């Protein structure tokens, strides 16, 4: 995600004076609710785990999740690029390629 996109998300919020409603608790709830709507795309699909025929709904719900994540980071004074890079480094330590490649095990089971 570019800095320009993040600025557009924040401008959309600020133009409507919604920052006053965006506290960390309510944003965390919103992220969870939107993620649940993303799950709903696959509800009752049984063995069907593909995204075929679901792409538009997935795009819409995923965008909502990402937008709320941007707003949450802003509300908490966090830089998304920094925290994602930190998490990548942490995960590289937990899941070294030589132990994790092709496996879905949690790091403490590798």
TIMI-2910 file (N, C-alpha, C, CB; in pm, 1 decimal, decimal comma, always signed):
<rs>
+----------+----------+----------+----------+----------+----------+----------+----------+----------+----------+----------+----------+------+
!      n_x !      n_y !      n_z !     ca_x !     ca_y !     ca_z !      c_x !      c_y !      c_z !     cb_x !     cb_y !     cb_z ! resn !
+----------+----------+----------+----------+----------+----------+----------+----------+----------+----------+----------+----------+------+
!    +85,6 !   -117,3 !     +0,0 !     +0,0 !     +0,0 !     +0,0 !    +89,8 !   +123,1 !     +0,0 !    -97,2 !     +0,0 !   +122,8 !  Unk !
!    +56,1 !   +216,2 !    -83,6 !   +139,0 !   +336,0 !    -94,4 !   +100,2 !   +439,5 !    +11,5 !   +126,7 !   +396,8 !   -234,9 !  Unk !
!   +192,8 !   +529,1 !    +35,2 !   +166,4 !   +640,4 !   +127,0 !    +49,4 !   +724,2 !    +76,2 !   +292,5 !   +728,6 !   +143,6 !  Unk !
!    +38,9 !   +738,4 !    -54,4 !    -70,8 !   +814,9 !   -114,3 !   -205,3 !   +750,7 !    -83,0 !    -52,0 !   +826,1 !   -266,4 !  Unk !
!   -213,9 !   +620,0 !    -89,7 !   -338,8 !   +549,9 !    -57,5 !   -375,8 !   +570,6 !    +89,1 !   -326,1 !   +399,2 !    -88,3 !  Unk !
!   -277,2 !   +559,8 !   +175,6 !   -302,7 !   +582,8 !   +318,6 !   -352,9 !   +724,6 !   +340,5 !   -174,7 !   +557,7 !   +402,4 !  Unk !
!   -291,3 !   +820,8 !   +274,6 !   -336,2 !   +959,9 !   +287,6 !   -480,6 !   +976,7 !   +240,3 !   -244,0 !  +1053,2 !   +207,7 !  Unk !
!   -517,3 !   +907,9 !   +134,8 !   -655,1 !   +916,2 !    +83,9 !   -754,6 !   +857,7 !   +184,7 !   -667,1 !   +842,1 !    -51,4 !  Unk !
!   -717,7 !   +747,7 !   +248,4 !   -805,0 !   +688,4 !   +350,5 !   -824,9 !   +786,3 !   +465,8 !   -745,8 !   +554,9 !   +403,0 !  Unk !
!   -715,1 !   +845,7 !   +511,7 !   -723,1 !   +939,6 !   +623,7 !   -797,1 !  +1067,0 !   +584,1 !   -582,8 !   +974,3 !   +674,1 !  Unk !
!   -779,3 !  +1112,9 !   +461,5 !   -851,2 !  +1231,9 !   +413,8 !  -1001,3 !  +1204,9 !   +408,0 !   -799,4 !  +1274,7 !   +274,5 !  Unk !
!  -1038,5 !  +1088,7 !   +359,7 !  -1180,4 !  +1051,7 !   +355,7 !  -1240,6 !  +1062,2 !   +496,4 !  -1198,4 !   +907,2 !   +299,0 !  Unk !
!  -1169,4 !  +1006,9 !   +595,4 !  -1214,4 !  +1014,3 !   +735,1 !  -1219,9 !  +1159,3 !   +783,3 !  -1121,1 !   +932,1 !   +826,0 !  Unk !
!  -1113,1 !  +1233,8 !   +758,4 !  -1104,0 !  +1369,5 !   +810,0 !  -1205,2 !  +1463,1 !   +745,3 !   -964,7 !  +1422,9 !   +789,2 !  Unk !
!  -1231,7 !  +1445,8 !   +616,1 !  -1330,3 !  +1529,0 !   +547,2 !  -1468,8 !  +1514,8 !   +609,6 !  -1336,0 !  +1492,6 !   +398,9 !  Unk !
!  -1495,0 !  +1401,4 !   +671,9 !  -1625,9 !  +1374,5 !   +732,3 !  -1625,3 !  +1394,4 !   +884,4 !  -1669,6 !  +1232,2 !   +699,5 !  Unk !
!  -1511,3 !  +1435,1 !   +939,0 !  -1495,5 !  +1456,0 !  +1082,8 !  -1529,1 !  +1329,2 !  +1162,3 !  -1584,3 !  +1571,9 !  +1129,1 !  Unk !
!  -1480,6 !  +1216,4 !  +1114,0 !  -1507,7 !  +1088,4 !  +1179,5 !  -1397,3 !  +1044,8 !  +1274,7 !  -1528,5 !   +981,9 !  +1076,1 !  Unk !
!  -1285,1 !  +1115,6 !  +1276,1 !  -1174,3 !  +1074,6 !  +1364,1 !  -1219,6 !  +1069,5 !  +1509,8 !  -1054,8 !  +1171,2 !  +1349,4 !  Unk !
!  -1312,7 !  +1155,3 !  +1544,2 !  -1363,3 !  +1159,4 !  +1681,3 !  -1426,9 !  +1026,7 !  +1724,3 !  -1464,7 !  +1271,7 !  +1695,2 !  Unk !
!  -1469,7 !   +946,5 !  +1629,0 !  -1533,9 !   +818,8 !  +1659,2 !  -1436,4 !   +700,8 !  +1651,5 !  -1649,5 !   +795,7 !  +1563,9 !  Unk !
!  -1315,2 !   +728,6 !  +1605,8 !  -1220,7 !   +620,8 !  +1576,4 !  -1121,7 !   +598,2 !  +1689,6 !  -1145,5 !   +651,2 !  +1448,8 !  Unk !
!  -1170,7 !   +540,4 !  +1796,4 !  -1082,8 !   +501,6 !  +1906,8 !  -1037,5 !   +356,6 !  +1883,5 !  -1155,9 !   +516,8 !  +2046,2 !  Unk !
!   -926,8 !   +316,2 !  +1944,7 !   -874,3 !   +181,8 !  +1919,7 !   -975,7 !    +69,5 !  +1944,2 !   -754,1 !   +158,9 !  +2006,1 !  Unk !
!  -1055,4 !    +78,1 !  +2048,7 !  -1152,6 !    -28,4 !  +2077,6 !  -1253,2 !    -42,4 !  +1964,5 !  -1226,0 !     -0,3 !  +2209,6 !  Unk !
!  -1313,3 !    +67,5 !  +1923,1 !  -1415,3 !    +60,0 !  +1818,5 !  -1356,1 !    +21,8 !  +1683,6 !  -1488,0 !   +192,7 !  +1806,7 !  Unk !
!  -1233,7 !    +64,2 !  +1657,6 !  -1169,1 !    +23,9 !  +1532,3 !  -1135,4 !   -124,2 !  +1533,8 !  -1042,0 !   +106,2 !  +1508,1 !  Unk !
!  -1091,4 !   -176,8 !  +1647,8 !  -1065,2 !   -321,2 !  +1658,3 !  -1194,3 !   -399,6 !  +1634,7 !  -1005,1 !   -356,6 !  +1797,6 !  Unk !
!  -1303,1 !   -351,6 !  +1689,2 !  -1433,0 !   -416,6 !  +1665,9 !  -1467,9 !   -411,4 !  +1517,9 !  -1544,8 !   -349,0 !  +1749,7 !  Unk !
!  -1446,3 !   -297,4 !  +1455,2 !  -1477,5 !   -282,5 !  +1313,2 !  -1393,4 !   -374,9 !  +1227,1 !  -1456,8 !   -138,8 !  +1269,6 !  Unk !
!  -1265,6 !   -389,3 !  +1260,9 !  -1179,2 !   -482,1 !  +1186,6 !  -1235,4 !   -623,0 !  +1197,2 !  -1032,9 !   -477,5 !  +1240,0 !  Unk !
!  -1272,7 !   -661,4 !  +1317,3 !  -1326,2 !   -796,5 !  +1338,3 !  -1457,3 !   -817,3 !  +1262,8 !  -1347,8 !   -822,3 !  +1487,8 !  Unk !
!  -1543,7 !   -718,0 !  +1266,1 !  -1671,9 !   -729,0 !  +1195,8 !  -1651,9 !   -741,5 !  +1045,1 !  -1760,0 !   -607,9 !  +1226,8 !  Unk !
!  -1563,2 !   -660,2 !   +990,1 !  -1537,8 !   -666,0 !   +846,2 !  -1469,9 !   -797,4 !   +808,1 !  -1451,2 !   -546,9 !   +802,1 !  Unk !
!  -1380,3 !   -846,7 !   +893,3 !  -1317,0 !   -976,4 !   +867,0 !  -1421,8 !  -1087,4 !   +869,7 !  -1205,5 !  -1005,2 !   +970,8 !  Unk !
!  -1520,2 !  -1074,2 !   +955,8 !  -1630,0 !  -1171,5 !   +959,6 !  -1711,5 !  -1166,2 !   +831,2 !  -1721,0 !  -1145,6 !  +1080,9 !  Unk !
!  -1730,2 !  -1047,7 !   +776,9 !  -1801,5 !  -1036,0 !   +649,5 !  -1720,7 !  -1101,2 !   +537,2 !  -1829,6 !   -887,5 !   +616,3 !  Unk !
!  -1589,0 !  -1094,3 !   +545,6 !  -1504,4 !  -1162,9 !   +448,9 !  -1522,1 !  -1314,4 !   +461,8 !  -1356,2 !  -1123,6 !   +468,7 !  Unk !
!  -1528,4 !  -1363,7 !   +583,4 !  -1553,3 !  -1506,3 !   +605,1 !  -1689,1 !  -1549,0 !   +550,9 !  -1544,5 !  -1539,2 !   +753,4 !  Unk !
!  -1785,6 !  -1460,2 !   +562,4 !  -1920,7 !  -1490,5 !   +516,5 !  -1923,6 !  -1524,9 !   +366,7 !  -2013,2 !  -1371,9 !   +544,9 !  Unk !
!  -1829,9 !  -1470,9 !   +290,7 !  -1820,7 !  -1500,8 !   +147,1 !  -1806,7 !  -1651,4 !   +125,4 !  -1700,8 !  -1425,9 !    +82,8 !  Unk !
!  -1740,3 !  -1718,7 !   +217,6 !  -1713,1 !  -1861,7 !   +203,6 !  -1807,9 !  -1949,2 !   +286,4 !  -1570,3 !  -1890,2 !   +243,8 !  Unk !
!  -1896,8 !  -1886,4 !   +362,9 !  -1987,8 !  -1963,0 !   +448,8 !  -2072,5 !  -2059,1 !   +366,4 !  -2078,7 !  -1868,5 !   +528,8 !  Unk !
!  -2088,7 !  -2178,2 !   +416,9 !  -2171,5 !  -2283,5 !   +357,6 !  -2117,2 !  -2332,4 !   +224,1 !  -2313,1 !  -2233,8 !   +339,2 !  Unk !
!  -1990,6 !  -2307,1 !   +198,1 !  -1936,8 !  -2348,1 !    +68,7 !  -1882,4 !  -2490,9 !    +70,4 !  -1827,7 !  -2252,7 !    +26,0 !  Unk !
!  -1888,0 !  -2558,1 !   +185,3 !  -1844,3 !  -2696,8 !   +193,1 !  -1700,9 !  -2714,9 !   +149,9 !  -1932,8 !  -2783,3 !   +109,6 !  Unk !
!  -1681,7 !  -2800,2 !    +54,1 !  -1547,8 !  -2831,0 !     +5,8 !  -1492,7 !  -2723,0 !    -86,6 !  -1548,5 !  -2963,6 !    -65,8 !  Unk !
!  -1577,2 !  -2633,2 !   -129,9 !  -1536,6 !  -2528,0 !   -222,8 !  -1455,5 !  -2423,0 !   -147,5 !  -1660,5 !  -2463,3 !   -291,4 !  Unk !
!  -1326,4 !  -2423,3 !   -168,9 !  -1239,7 !  -2327,4 !   -100,2 !  -1179,9 !  -2225,2 !   -196,2 !  -1128,4 !  -2400,6 !    -27,4 !  Unk !
!  -1225,6 !  -2224,5 !   -319,4 !  -1170,6 !  -2131,0 !   -417,4 !  -1243,1 !  -1996,7 !   -409,2 !  -1181,4 !  -2189,2 !   -560,2 !  Unk !
!  -1186,9 !  -1900,2 !   -477,8 !  -1248,3 !  -1767,6 !   -482,2 !  -1330,4 !  -1746,9 !   -609,3 !  -1141,0 !  -1660,0 !   -472,1 !  Unk !
!  -1343,2 !  -1850,9 !   -689,4 !  -1416,3 !  -1840,2 !   -815,9 !  -1560,0 !  -1794,8 !   -792,8 !  -1415,0 !  -1974,3 !   -889,9 !  Unk !
!  -1597,5 !  -1687,9 !   -863,6 !  -1731,8 !  -1632,8 !   -851,6 !  -1752,8 !  -1547,6 !   -727,9 !  -1830,4 !  -1742,7 !   -851,7 !  Unk !
!  -1649,0 !  -1528,6 !   -650,3 !  -1660,0 !  -1454,4 !   -524,0 !  -1570,5 !  -1331,1 !   -521,6 !  -1624,9 !  -1545,0 !   -406,8 !  Unk !
!  -1501,6 !  -1308,6 !   -631,5 !  -1397,3 !  -1207,2 !   -635,9 !  -1447,1 !  -1067,2 !   -596,6 !  -1337,9 !  -1202,8 !   -774,1 !  Unk !
!  -1562,3 !  -1026,7 !   -644,9 !  -1611,6 !   -891,2 !   -615,0 !  -1640,7 !   -873,5 !   -467,0 !  -1737,7 !   -861,2 !   -695,9 !  Unk !
!  -1706,0 !   -970,9 !   -406,1 !  -1733,7 !   -962,8 !   -261,3 !  -1604,4 !   -965,7 !   -181,7 !  -1825,7 !  -1078,5 !   -216,5 !  Unk !
!  -1510,1 !  -1049,6 !   -223,5 !  -1381,9 !  -1057,3 !   -153,9 !  -1311,1 !   -922,4 !   -160,9 !  -1293,0 !  -1168,6 !   -214,5 !  Unk !
!  -1306,5 !   -861,9 !   -279,4 !  -1242,1 !   -731,1 !   -295,7 !  -1305,1 !   -627,5 !   -202,6 !  -1252,2 !   -684,0 !   -442,2 !  Unk !
!  -1438,2 !   -625,0 !   -199,4 !  -1509,3 !   -526,4 !   -117,8 !  -1478,7 !   -544,3 !    +30,9 !  -1660,3 !   -536,8 !   -141,8 !  Unk !
!  -1490,2 !   -666,5 !    +78,5 !  -1469,7 !   -690,6 !   +221,5 !  -1323,4 !   -677,3 !   +261,1 !  -1520,6 !   -828,6 !   +259,2 !  Unk !
!  -1232,3 !   -721,8 !   +175,5 !  -1090,2 !   -708,1 !   +204,8 !  -1050,4 !   -561,2 !   +211,1 !  -1006,5 !   -781,3 !    +99,5 !  Unk !
!  -1104,2 !   -481,5 !   +121,9 !  -1076,5 !   -337,1 !   +124,4 !  -1125,6 !   -275,3 !   +255,2 !  -1143,3 !   -266,7 !     +3,7 !  Unk !
!  -1242,2 !   -317,8 !   +302,7 !  -1292,9 !   -266,5 !   +430,3 !  -1198,5 !   -302,4 !   +545,3 !  -1433,8 !   -321,9 !   +458,3 !  Unk !
!  -1150,8 !   -426,4 !   +547,1 !  -1057,8 !   -469,2 !   +652,6 !   -931,3 !   -384,0 !   +647,2 !  -1022,3 !   -620,3 !   +637,8 !  Unk !
!   -875,4 !   -367,9 !   +529,1 !   -750,8 !   -291,5 !   +514,9 !   -772,2 !   -145,1 !   +554,6 !   -698,2 !   -300,3 !   +369,5 !  Unk !
!   -883,0 !    -86,6 !   +512,0 !   -911,1 !    +52,5 !   +548,6 !   -916,6 !    +68,9 !   +700,0 !  -1043,2 !    +99,0 !   +485,8 !  Unk !
!   -986,7 !    -20,9 !   +767,5 !   -994,4 !    -11,3 !   +914,0 !   -857,7 !    -35,3 !   +978,7 !  -1096,9 !   -112,4 !   +968,9 !  Unk !
!   -774,9 !   -119,7 !   +919,1 !   -639,5 !   -139,7 !   +972,9 !   -556,9 !    -11,9 !   +961,9 !   -568,4 !   -254,9 !   +899,0 !  Unk !
!   -570,5 !    +59,3 !   +851,3 !   -501,4 !   +187,6 !   +834,5 !   -548,8 !   +285,4 !   +942,1 !   -526,5 !   +246,4 !   +692,0 !  Unk !
!   -678,7 !   +291,4 !   +962,9 !   -733,9 !   +382,4 !  +1063,6 !   -689,7 !   +343,3 !  +1204,3 !   -886,8 !   +384,0 !  +1055,5 !  Unk !
!   -680,8 !   +213,6 !  +1231,6 !   -635,4 !   +165,3 !  +1362,6 !   -489,7 !   +204,0 !  +1384,9 !   -652,5 !    +11,6 !  +1373,7 !  Unk !
!   -406,2 !   +184,0 !  +1285,0 !   -265,5 !   +220,8 !  +1297,8 !   -252,5 !   +370,3 !  +1326,4 !   -187,7 !   +183,4 !  +1169,8 !  Unk !
!   -330,5 !   +450,9 !  +1255,4 !   -326,7 !   +595,1 !  +1277,0 !   -371,5 !   +630,4 !  +1418,6 !   -414,8 !   +666,8 !  +1174,3 !  Unk !
!   -479,3 !   +568,9 !  +1464,7 !   -531,5 !   +597,8 !  +1599,0 !   -430,8 !   +559,8 !  +1708,0 !   -663,8 !   +522,7 !  +1621,7 !  Unk !
!   -348,2 !   +458,8 !  +1679,8 !   -249,9 !   +411,9 !  +1778,1 !   -111,7 !   +471,4 !  +1757,0 !   -240,5 !   +261,7 !  +1773,4 !  Unk !
!    -98,5 !   +557,8 !  +1656,1 !    +30,4 !   +620,8 !  +1629,8 !   +134,7 !   +523,3 !  +1578,1 !    +81,2 !   +686,4 !  +1754,4 !  Unk !
!    +89,8 !   +424,5 !  +1500,6 !   +180,2 !   +322,6 !  +1447,8 !   +201,9 !   +341,6 !  +1298,9 !   +125,5 !   +182,7 !  +1475,5 !  Unk !
!   +322,1 !   +312,9 !  +1254,4 !   +356,3 !   +318,3 !  +1113,2 !   +339,8 !   +177,3 !  +1057,1 !   +502,3 !   +372,8 !  +1090,9 !  Unk !
!   +245,4 !   +159,5 !   +965,3 !   +216,2 !    +26,9 !   +911,7 !   +339,0 !    -38,7 !   +849,5 !   +105,7 !    +36,0 !   +808,8 !  Unk !
!   +416,4 !    +35,5 !   +775,3 !   +534,6 !    -22,0 !   +712,0 !   +630,8 !    -74,7 !   +817,3 !   +604,6 !    +81,9 !   +623,1 !  Unk !
!   +652,2 !     +1,3 !   +921,3 !   +744,4 !    -39,0 !  +1027,9 !   +693,6 !   -164,6 !  +1098,9 !   +762,9 !    +75,8 !  +1129,6 !  Unk !
!   +566,6 !   -167,3 !  +1136,3 !   +517,9 !   -282,4 !  +1212,7 !   +509,6 !   -409,1 !  +1127,0 !   +380,8 !   -251,3 !  +1271,9 !  Unk !
!   +479,5 !   -393,8 !   +999,7 !   +476,8 !   -511,1 !   +911,0 !   +618,4 !   -563,1 !   +889,7 !   +411,0 !   -476,0 !   +774,5 !  Unk !
!   +714,9 !   -474,3 !   +870,1 !   +854,2 !   -517,6 !   +853,7 !   +903,7 !   -588,6 !   +980,1 !   +945,2 !   -396,4 !   +821,3 !  Unk !
!   +867,2 !   -535,9 !  +1097,8 !   +904,9 !   -600,8 !  +1223,8 !   +845,6 !   -740,8 !  +1231,6 !   +858,5 !   -516,7 !  +1344,3 !  Unk !
!   +720,2 !   -755,6 !  +1191,8 !   +653,0 !   -885,8 !  +1196,8 !   +716,1 !   -983,4 !  +1098,6 !   +503,3 !   -870,4 !  +1166,6 !  Unk !
!   +755,2 !   -936,4 !   +981,3 !   +822,3 !  -1023,0 !   +884,2 !   +952,7 !  -1076,1 !   +943,6 !   +849,9 !   -946,5 !   +751,8 !  Unk !
!  +1031,4 !   -987,3 !  +1007,2 !  +1156,8 !  -1030,5 !  +1069,7 !  +1129,8 !  -1133,9 !  +1179,7 !  +1232,7 !   -908,9 !  +1127,9 !  Unk !
!  +1029,0 !  -1107,7 !  +1261,9 !   +992,2 !  -1200,6 !  +1370,1 !   +951,2 !  -1336,7 !  +1312,9 !   +876,9 !  -1141,8 !  +1455,4 !  Unk !
!   +867,4 !  -1334,9 !  +1209,7 !   +821,7 !  -1459,7 !  +1149,3 !   +935,1 !  -1535,5 !  +1081,3 !   +711,6 !  -1431,5 !  +1049,2 !  Unk !
!  +1030,5 !  -1462,1 !  +1022,9 !  +1147,1 !  -1528,1 !   +964,3 !  +1225,0 !  -1606,0 !  +1070,5 !  +1238,6 !  -1424,7 !   +896,6 !  Unk !
!  +1229,9 !  -1552,5 !  +1192,3 !  +1295,9 !  -1623,3 !  +1302,0 !  +1216,5 !  -1743,2 !  +1350,3 !  +1319,5 !  -1529,3 !  +1417,0 !  Unk !
!  +1085,1 !  -1729,0 !  +1354,2 !   +999,0 !  -1837,6 !  +1401,6 !   +984,5 !  -1949,1 !  +1298,6 !   +862,0 !  -1783,3 !  +1437,5 !  Unk !
!   +987,5 !  -1911,3 !  +1172,6 !   +962,2 !  -2006,1 !  +1064,3 !  +1077,4 !  -2008,0 !   +963,7 !   +831,1 !  -1971,5 !   +993,3 !  Unk !
!  +1194,3 !  -2057,3 !  +1004,4 !  +1304,8 !  -2062,7 !   +909,5 !  +1268,5 !  -2154,6 !   +791,8 !  +1434,3 !  -2111,8 !   +979,6 !  Unk !
!  +1311,2 !  -2115,4 !   +673,9 !  +1276,1 !  -2187,9 !   +552,0 !  +1308,0 !  -2336,2 !   +564,1 !  +1349,4 !  -2128,8 !   +432,5 !  Unk !
!  +1425,6 !  -2366,9 !   +616,8 !  +1467,4 !  -2507,1 !   +622,3 !  +1377,4 !  -2593,3 !   +710,8 !  +1609,3 !  -2515,6 !   +672,2 !  Unk !
!  +1304,9 !  -2532,7 !   +803,9 !  +1213,4 !  -2609,5 !   +889,7 !  +1067,0 !  -2597,9 !   +845,1 !  +1226,4 !  -2562,3 !  +1034,3 !  Unk !
!  +1029,8 !  -2484,6 !   +788,5 !   +888,5 !  -2456,4 !   +764,2 !   +841,8 !  -2477,9 !   +620,5 !   +860,1 !  -2317,1 !   +802,8 !  Unk !
!   +932,8 !  -2486,2 !   +526,7 !   +893,1 !  -2492,8 !   +385,4 !   +799,7 !  -2611,0 !   +359,3 !  +1017,3 !  -2503,4 !   +295,6 !  Unk !
!   +682,3 !  -2580,0 !   +305,6 !   +584,6 !  -2681,6 !   +269,4 !   +505,5 !  -2737,3 !   +386,1 !   +652,7 !  -2792,2 !   +200,8 !  Unk !
!   +520,8 !  -2677,4 !   +504,0 !   +451,8 !  -2726,9 !   +624,0 !   +359,1 !  -2619,4 !   +678,6 !   +553,6 !  -2770,4 !   +732,6 !  Unk !
!   +252,3 !  -2661,7 !   +739,6 !   +158,5 !  -2565,9 !   +799,8 !   +165,0 !  -2567,1 !   +952,0 !    +16,3 !  -2596,4 !   +754,7 !  Unk !
!   +263,3 !  -2636,7 !  +1007,1 !   +277,3 !  -2646,9 !  +1152,3 !   +308,9 !  -2511,2 !  +1215,2 !   +386,7 !  -2747,7 !  +1187,8 !  Unk !
!   +260,2 !  -2493,7 !  +1338,2 !   +294,9 !  -2374,4 !  +1413,5 !   +442,9 !  -2381,7 !  +1449,6 !   +206,3 !  -2360,5 !  +1541,1 !  Unk !
!   +505,5 !  -2265,5 !  +1469,2 !   +650,0 !  -2259,6 !  +1491,7 !   +697,6 !  -2349,2 !  +1604,8 !   +690,8 !  -2118,7 !  +1520,5 !  Unk !
!   +618,0 !  -2365,4 !  +1708,5 !   +662,5 !  -2447,1 !  +1822,3 !   +647,5 !  -2597,0 !  +1795,1 !   +583,5 !  -2409,4 !  +1947,7 !  Unk !
!   +596,6 !  -2632,6 !  +1678,6 !   +582,1 !  -2774,1 !  +1639,7 !   +677,8 !  -2812,3 !  +1527,5 !   +438,2 !  -2802,5 !  +1596,2 !  Unk !
!   +757,1 !  -2718,9 !  +1480,0 !   +850,3 !  -2749,2 !  +1370,4 !   +970,5 !  -2826,3 !  +1419,9 !   +896,1 !  -2621,0 !  +1302,0 !  Unk !
+----------+----------+----------+----------+----------+----------+----------+----------+----------+----------+----------+----------+------+
</rs>
